[in-house]
């Protein structure tokens, strides 16, 4: 295949990966959350929305209350979306390392505790 003047393999590779990136973005779901009494939109992948709901359910709070806790504890330089993702990953990492670690994680990140409903 003859390349146009100035074209390179890198640009061909980049051109092929752009549609894939765009396809991944299509999987993001935008939903409204009420955070600190204000409505805001958050874009997350479905797995993160599911994780947010699971954590809120286990803690016996709404996703809005959980998002408010996350917002109030996040670094100023971080977006709410990024902070939500980091919180969810941190929560499940703590669960994988040792379930008893989850209460320490929760106290450090939001001041709350975990209600284990799995044995009820």
N, CA and C atoms as an extended XYZ file, in Angstrom:
360
Properties=species:S:1:pos:R:3:atomname:S:1:resname:S:1:resid:I:1 pbc="F F F"
N         0.841       -1.174        0.000 N   UNK     1
C         0.000        0.000        0.000 CA  UNK     1
C         0.889        1.240        0.000 C   UNK     1
N         0.624        2.184       -0.861 N   UNK     2
C         1.400        3.405       -0.970 CA  UNK     2
C         0.819        4.423        0.004 C   UNK     2
N         1.709        4.977        0.831 N   UNK     3
C         1.256        5.964        1.801 CA  UNK     3
C         1.350        7.354        1.204 C   UNK     3
N         0.385        8.232        1.520 N   UNK     4
C         0.472        9.610        1.064 CA  UNK     4
C         1.696       10.281        1.659 C   UNK     4
N         2.184       11.286        0.974 N   UNK     5
C         3.341       12.029        1.437 CA  UNK     5
C         3.085       12.570        2.841 C   UNK     5
N         4.010       12.332        3.764 N   UNK     6
C         3.879       12.826        5.132 CA  UNK     6
C         3.163       11.856        6.065 C   UNK     6
N         2.579       10.797        5.534 N   UNK     7
C         1.892        9.824        6.383 CA  UNK     7
C         2.915        8.886        7.004 C   UNK     7
N         2.588        8.353        8.144 N   UNK     8
C         3.492        7.406        8.792 CA  UNK     8
C         2.693        6.248        9.354 C   UNK     8
N         3.408        5.205        9.730 N   UNK     9
C         2.757        4.065       10.351 CA  UNK     9
C         2.092        4.461       11.655 C   UNK     9
N         2.694        5.387       12.389 N   UNK    10
C         2.120        5.842       13.645 CA  UNK    10
C         0.744        6.440       13.422 C   UNK    10
N         0.594        7.267       12.387 N   UNK    11
C        -0.709        7.868       12.133 CA  UNK    11
C        -1.716        6.809       11.720 C   UNK    11
N        -1.280        5.771       10.978 N   UNK    12
C        -2.173        4.681       10.624 CA  UNK    12
C        -2.639        3.947       11.880 C   UNK    12
N        -1.701        3.685       12.794 N   UNK    13
C        -2.039        3.009       14.046 CA  UNK    13
C        -3.002        3.852       14.863 C   UNK    13
N        -2.703        5.139       14.955 N   UNK    14
C        -3.569        6.039       15.716 CA  UNK    14
C        -4.956        6.070       15.112 C   UNK    14
N        -5.030        6.133       13.809 N   UNK    15
C        -6.326        6.179       13.135 CA  UNK    15
C        -7.144        4.927       13.423 C   UNK    15
N        -6.463        3.789       13.530 N   UNK    16
C        -7.194        2.551       13.817 CA  UNK    16
C        -7.659        2.484       15.263 C   UNK    16
N        -6.953        3.129       16.197 N   UNK    17
C        -7.330        3.016       17.605 CA  UNK    17
C        -8.377        4.034       18.023 C   UNK    17
N        -8.523        5.125       17.289 N   UNK    18
C        -9.500        6.145       17.662 CA  UNK    18
C       -10.917        5.578       17.714 C   UNK    18
N       -11.359        4.816       16.695 N   UNK    19
C       -12.714        4.263       16.794 CA  UNK    19
C       -12.897        3.359       18.014 C   UNK    19
N       -11.853        2.620       18.407 N   UNK    20
C       -11.973        1.759       19.585 CA  UNK    20
C       -12.186        2.605       20.834 C   UNK    20
N       -11.416        3.694       20.967 N   UNK    21
C       -11.579        4.571       22.116 CA  UNK    21
C       -12.984        5.154       22.135 C   UNK    21
N       -13.462        5.554       20.963 N   UNK    22
C       -14.805        6.117       20.874 CA  UNK    22
C       -15.849        5.073       21.263 C   UNK    22
N       -15.639        3.835       20.845 N   UNK    23
C       -16.578        2.762       21.190 CA  UNK    23
C       -16.613        2.546       22.697 C   UNK    23
N       -15.449        2.653       23.365 N   UNK    24
C       -15.422        2.481       24.815 CA  UNK    24
C       -16.185        3.608       25.502 C   UNK    24
N       -16.087        4.827       24.995 N   UNK    25
C       -16.776        5.956       25.592 CA  UNK    25
C       -18.284        5.805       25.475 C   UNK    25
N       -18.746        5.108       24.457 N   UNK    26
C       -20.179        4.912       24.294 CA  UNK    26
C       -20.762        4.070       25.425 C   UNK    26
N       -19.930        3.327       26.118 N   UNK    27
C       -20.406        2.505       27.207 CA  UNK    27
C       -20.581        3.294       28.499 C   UNK    27
N       -20.115        4.521       28.522 N   UNK    28
C       -20.301        5.350       29.709 CA  UNK    28
C       -21.776        5.706       29.843 C   UNK    28
N       -22.254        5.660       31.068 N   UNK    29
C       -23.644        6.019       31.335 CA  UNK    29
C       -23.656        7.280       32.190 C   UNK    29
N       -24.405        8.270       31.757 N   UNK    30
C       -24.535        9.511       32.498 CA  UNK    30
C       -25.791        9.435       33.346 C   UNK    30
N       -25.615        9.701       34.632 N   UNK    31
C       -26.757        9.707       35.557 CA  UNK    31
C       -26.643       10.917       36.463 C   UNK    31
N       -27.776       11.347       36.978 N   UNK    32
C       -27.796       12.481       37.893 CA  UNK    32
C       -27.682       11.997       39.329 C   UNK    32
N       -26.874       12.709       40.091 N   UNK    33
C       -26.755       12.458       41.526 CA  UNK    33
C       -26.991       13.770       42.252 C   UNK    33
N       -27.588       13.690       43.421 N   UNK    34
C       -27.722       14.867       44.262 CA  UNK    34
C       -26.616       14.796       45.298 C   UNK    34
N       -25.689       15.743       45.207 N   UNK    35
C       -24.503       15.757       46.046 CA  UNK    35
C       -24.471       17.085       46.793 C   UNK    35
N       -24.440       17.019       48.110 N   UNK    36
C       -24.495       18.235       48.934 CA  UNK    36
C       -25.700       19.096       48.561 C   UNK    36
N       -26.822       18.439       48.272 N   UNK    37
C       -28.053       19.151       47.953 CA  UNK    37
C       -28.134       19.710       46.545 C   UNK    37
N       -27.125       19.459       45.731 N   UNK    38
C       -27.120       19.959       44.361 CA  UNK    38
C       -27.081       18.808       43.381 C   UNK    38
N       -27.834       18.964       42.304 N   UNK    39
C       -27.876       17.932       41.284 CA  UNK    39
C       -26.677       18.082       40.358 C   UNK    39
N       -26.013       16.955       40.072 N   UNK    40
C       -24.868       16.950       39.169 CA  UNK    40
C       -24.898       15.679       38.331 C   UNK    40
N       -24.260       15.719       37.194 N   UNK    41
C       -24.189       14.556       36.308 CA  UNK    41
C       -22.839       13.876       36.477 C   UNK    41
N       -22.883       12.552       36.464 N   UNK    42
C       -21.662       11.751       36.569 CA  UNK    42
C       -21.703       10.713       35.458 C   UNK    42
N       -20.574       10.539       34.771 N   UNK    43
C       -20.456        9.544       33.701 CA  UNK    43
C       -19.544        8.426       34.163 C   UNK    43
N       -20.107        7.218       34.243 N   UNK    44
C       -19.350        6.046       34.681 CA  UNK    44
C       -19.700        4.853       33.800 C   UNK    44
N       -18.803        3.892       33.758 N   UNK    45
C       -19.087        2.623       33.106 CA  UNK    45
C       -20.117        1.873       33.943 C   UNK    45
N       -20.917        1.010       33.319 N   UNK    46
C       -21.950        0.276       34.051 CA  UNK    46
C       -21.425       -0.478       35.273 C   UNK    46
N       -20.229       -1.054       35.187 N   UNK    47
C       -19.684       -1.806       36.317 CA  UNK    47
C       -19.468       -0.886       37.531 C   UNK    47
N       -19.099        0.367       37.284 N   UNK    48
C       -18.921        1.302       38.393 CA  UNK    48
C       -20.252        1.743       38.974 C   UNK    48
N       -21.273        1.925       38.126 N   UNK    49
C       -22.604        2.234       38.669 CA  UNK    49
C       -23.102        1.086       39.547 C   UNK    49
N       -22.875       -0.141       39.081 N   UNK    50
C       -23.289       -1.309       39.866 CA  UNK    50
C       -22.536       -1.345       41.197 C   UNK    50
N       -21.231       -1.097       41.156 N   UNK    51
C       -20.429       -1.071       42.377 CA  UNK    51
C       -20.897        0.003       43.343 C   UNK    51
N       -21.222        1.190       42.820 N   UNK    52
C       -21.711        2.279       43.667 CA  UNK    52
C       -23.002        1.871       44.369 C   UNK    52
N       -23.909        1.259       43.628 N   UNK    53
C       -25.174        0.782       44.218 CA  UNK    53
C       -24.934       -0.319       45.250 C   UNK    53
N       -24.054       -1.262       44.942 N   UNK    54
C       -23.764       -2.355       45.881 CA  UNK    54
C       -23.186       -1.824       47.190 C   UNK    54
N       -22.251       -0.902       47.089 N   UNK    55
C       -21.630       -0.349       48.296 CA  UNK    55
C       -22.660        0.422       49.106 C   UNK    55
N       -23.462        1.239       48.444 N   UNK    56
C       -24.494        1.999       49.145 CA  UNK    56
C       -25.491        1.053       49.831 C   UNK    56
N       -25.902        0.014       49.132 N   UNK    57
C       -26.834       -0.964       49.716 CA  UNK    57
C       -26.239       -1.634       50.951 C   UNK    57
N       -24.993       -2.048       50.858 N   UNK    58
C       -24.338       -2.717       51.997 CA  UNK    58
C       -24.187       -1.771       53.180 C   UNK    58
N       -23.997       -0.493       52.897 N   UNK    59
C       -23.830        0.499       53.951 CA  UNK    59
C       -25.168        1.056       54.419 C   UNK    59
N       -26.252        0.660       53.741 N   UNK    60
C       -27.610        1.091       54.073 CA  UNK    60
C       -27.775        2.605       53.958 C   UNK    60
N       -27.224        3.147       52.851 N   UNK    61
C       -27.388        4.550       52.520 CA  UNK    61
C       -27.717        4.649       51.036 C   UNK    61
N       -28.116        5.842       50.578 N   UNK    62
C       -28.405        6.023       49.155 CA  UNK    62
C       -27.115        6.299       48.402 C   UNK    62
N       -27.164        6.146       47.082 N   UNK    63
C       -25.982        6.476       46.280 CA  UNK    63
C       -25.696        7.971       46.361 C   UNK    63
N       -26.717        8.769       46.603 N   UNK    64
C       -26.538       10.213       46.733 CA  UNK    64
C       -25.757       10.543       48.014 C   UNK    64
N       -26.099        9.859       49.090 N   UNK    65
C       -25.368       10.057       50.351 CA  UNK    65
C       -23.920        9.585       50.203 C   UNK    65
N       -23.731        8.462       49.533 N   UNK    66
C       -22.379        7.950       49.321 CA  UNK    66
C       -21.569        8.917       48.452 C   UNK    66
N       -22.164        9.417       47.389 N   UNK    67
C       -21.471       10.365       46.515 CA  UNK    67
C       -21.126       11.652       47.272 C   UNK    67
N       -22.004       12.073       48.177 N   UNK    68
C       -21.723       13.259       48.992 CA  UNK    68
C       -20.519       13.010       49.892 C   UNK    68
N       -20.459       11.839       50.525 N   UNK    69
C       -19.298       11.484       51.359 CA  UNK    69
C       -18.020       11.491       50.529 C   UNK    69
N       -18.092       10.898       49.343 N   UNK    70
C       -16.918       10.824       48.478 CA  UNK    70
C       -16.471       12.233       48.081 C   UNK    70
N       -17.421       13.072       47.700 N   UNK    71
C       -17.086       14.438       47.305 CA  UNK    71
C       -16.431       15.210       48.453 C   UNK    71
N       -16.963       15.053       49.644 N   UNK    72
C       -16.446       15.801       50.792 CA  UNK    72
C       -15.057       15.347       51.227 C   UNK    72
N       -14.637       14.147       50.829 N   UNK    73
C       -13.322       13.620       51.209 CA  UNK    73
C       -12.301       13.619       50.075 C   UNK    73
N       -12.747       13.922       48.864 N   UNK    74
C       -11.839       13.819       47.715 CA  UNK    74
C       -10.837       14.967       47.706 C   UNK    74
N        -9.686       14.749       47.076 N   UNK    75
C        -8.720       15.844       46.903 CA  UNK    75
C        -9.309       16.935       46.009 C   UNK    75
N        -8.947       18.166       46.245 N   UNK    76
C        -9.480       19.279       45.451 CA  UNK    76
C        -9.177       19.123       43.966 C   UNK    76
N        -8.048       18.540       43.640 N   UNK    77
C        -7.628       18.425       42.245 CA  UNK    77
C        -8.349       17.297       41.499 C   UNK    77
N        -9.129       16.501       42.199 N   UNK    78
C        -9.795       15.346       41.601 CA  UNK    78
C       -11.239       15.680       41.237 C   UNK    78
N       -11.705       15.124       40.125 N   UNK    79
C       -13.118       15.281       39.755 CA  UNK    79
C       -13.957       14.303       40.580 C   UNK    79
N       -15.242       14.559       40.670 N   UNK    80
C       -16.127       13.643       41.386 CA  UNK    80
C       -16.115       12.269       40.719 C   UNK    80
N       -16.153       12.232       39.402 N   UNK    81
C       -16.149       10.953       38.685 CA  UNK    81
C       -14.903       10.145       39.014 C   UNK    81
N       -13.764       10.790       38.982 N   UNK    82
C       -12.509       10.117       39.309 CA  UNK    82
C       -12.509        9.645       40.759 C   UNK    82
N       -12.998       10.474       41.657 N   UNK    83
C       -13.040       10.120       43.076 CA  UNK    83
C       -13.980        8.938       43.320 C   UNK    83
N       -15.094        8.886       42.605 N   UNK    84
C       -16.038        7.764       42.741 CA  UNK    84
C       -15.358        6.472       42.290 C   UNK    84
N       -14.689        6.509       41.140 N   UNK    85
C       -13.990        5.316       40.649 CA  UNK    85
C       -12.938        4.848       41.660 C   UNK    85
N       -12.143        5.794       42.159 N   UNK    86
C       -11.090        5.445       43.117 CA  UNK    86
C       -11.685        4.865       44.397 C   UNK    86
N       -12.792        5.427       44.874 N   UNK    87
C       -13.452        4.933       46.079 CA  UNK    87
C       -13.923        3.494       45.884 C   UNK    87
N       -14.581        3.246       44.744 N   UNK    88
C       -15.106        1.903       44.473 CA  UNK    88
C       -13.969        0.886       44.396 C   UNK    88
N       -12.919        1.222       43.672 N   UNK    89
C       -11.772        0.312       43.579 CA  UNK    89
C       -11.163        0.094       44.962 C   UNK    89
N       -11.009        1.160       45.746 N   UNK    90
C       -10.466        1.041       47.102 CA  UNK    90
C       -11.321        0.164       47.992 C   UNK    90
N       -12.634        0.314       47.888 N   UNK    91
C       -13.568       -0.488       48.683 CA  UNK    91
C       -13.390       -1.973       48.377 C   UNK    91
N       -13.418       -2.320       47.093 N   UNK    92
C       -13.308       -3.733       46.723 CA  UNK    92
C       -11.904       -4.289       46.952 C   UNK    92
N       -10.878       -3.467       46.790 N   UNK    93
C        -9.512       -3.915       47.127 CA  UNK    93
C        -9.433       -4.269       48.601 C   UNK    93
N       -10.008       -3.413       49.450 N   UNK    94
C        -9.991       -3.686       50.889 CA  UNK    94
C       -10.730       -4.979       51.195 C   UNK    94
N       -11.841       -5.222       50.514 N   UNK    95
C       -12.603       -6.456       50.727 CA  UNK    95
C       -11.787       -7.682       50.314 C   UNK    95
N       -11.032       -7.555       49.235 N   UNK    96
C       -10.225       -8.686       48.757 CA  UNK    96
C        -9.044       -8.959       49.676 C   UNK    96
N        -8.445       -7.907       50.198 N   UNK    97
C        -7.280       -8.096       51.057 CA  UNK    97
C        -7.666       -8.793       52.349 C   UNK    97
N        -8.699       -8.288       52.978 N   UNK    98
C        -9.206       -8.892       54.207 CA  UNK    98
C       -10.481       -8.139       54.585 C   UNK    98
N       -11.604       -8.835       54.716 N   UNK    99
C       -12.867       -8.153       54.999 CA  UNK    99
C       -12.824       -7.220       56.213 C   UNK    99
N       -12.046       -7.531       57.218 N   UNK   100
C       -12.013       -6.664       58.402 CA  UNK   100
C       -11.348       -5.319       58.099 C   UNK   100
N       -10.594       -5.248       57.011 N   UNK   101
C        -9.935       -3.999       56.636 CA  UNK   101
C       -10.952       -2.976       56.152 C   UNK   101
N       -12.123       -3.434       55.722 N   UNK   102
C       -13.104       -2.525       55.138 CA  UNK   102
C       -13.525       -1.425       56.112 C   UNK   102
N       -13.676       -1.735       57.388 N   UNK   103
C       -14.074       -0.693       58.343 CA  UNK   103
C       -12.995        0.369       58.476 C   UNK   103
N       -11.727       -0.033       58.454 N   UNK   104
C       -10.661        0.957       58.512 CA  UNK   104
C       -10.685        1.827       57.259 C   UNK   104
N       -10.889        1.210       56.092 N   UNK   105
C       -10.987        1.951       54.842 CA  UNK   105
C       -12.132        2.957       54.912 C   UNK   105
N       -13.287        2.509       55.383 N   UNK   106
C       -14.448        3.393       55.451 CA  UNK   106
C       -14.221        4.551       56.409 C   UNK   106
N       -13.633        4.277       57.562 N   UNK   107
C       -13.376        5.347       58.524 CA  UNK   107
C       -12.412        6.368       57.944 C   UNK   107
N       -11.394        5.910       57.225 N   UNK   108
C       -10.413        6.820       56.631 CA  UNK   108
C       -11.012        7.614       55.484 C   UNK   108
N       -11.900        7.007       54.715 N   UNK   109
C       -12.404        7.677       53.520 CA  UNK   109
C       -13.701        8.443       53.736 C   UNK   109
N       -14.504        8.030       54.726 N   UNK   110
C       -15.788        8.715       54.890 CA  UNK   110
C       -16.243        8.841       56.337 C   UNK   110
N       -15.552        8.221       57.254 N   UNK   111
C       -15.960        8.297       58.649 CA  UNK   111
C       -17.096        7.346       59.005 C   UNK   111
N       -17.501        6.503       58.071 N   UNK   112
C       -18.610        5.584       58.302 CA  UNK   112
C       -18.091        4.189       58.626 C   UNK   112
N       -19.004        3.271       58.890 N   UNK   113
C       -18.638        1.874       59.107 CA  UNK   113
C       -19.440        0.990       58.168 C   UNK   113
N       -19.001       -0.236       58.038 N   UNK   114
C       -19.586       -1.209       57.119 CA  UNK   114
C       -20.555       -2.108       57.875 C   UNK   114
N       -21.750       -2.274       57.308 N   UNK   115
C       -22.737       -3.202       57.872 CA  UNK   115
C       -22.714       -4.475       57.050 C   UNK   115
N       -22.167       -5.532       57.604 N   UNK   116
C       -22.068       -6.799       56.870 CA  UNK   116
C       -23.415       -7.476       56.882 C   UNK   116
N       -24.078       -7.474       55.722 N   UNK   117
C       -25.404       -8.095       55.598 CA  UNK   117
C       -25.321       -9.488       54.996 C   UNK   117
N       -24.126       -9.944       54.712 N   UNK   118
C       -23.974      -11.235       54.046 CA  UNK   118
C       -24.321      -12.416       54.958 C   UNK   118
N       -24.255      -12.223       56.267 N   UNK   119
C       -24.538      -13.328       57.189 CA  UNK   119
C       -25.873      -13.165       57.891 C   UNK   119
N       -26.703      -12.235       57.422 N   UNK   120
C       -27.992      -11.986       58.083 CA  UNK   120
C       -29.031      -12.980       57.665 C   UNK   120
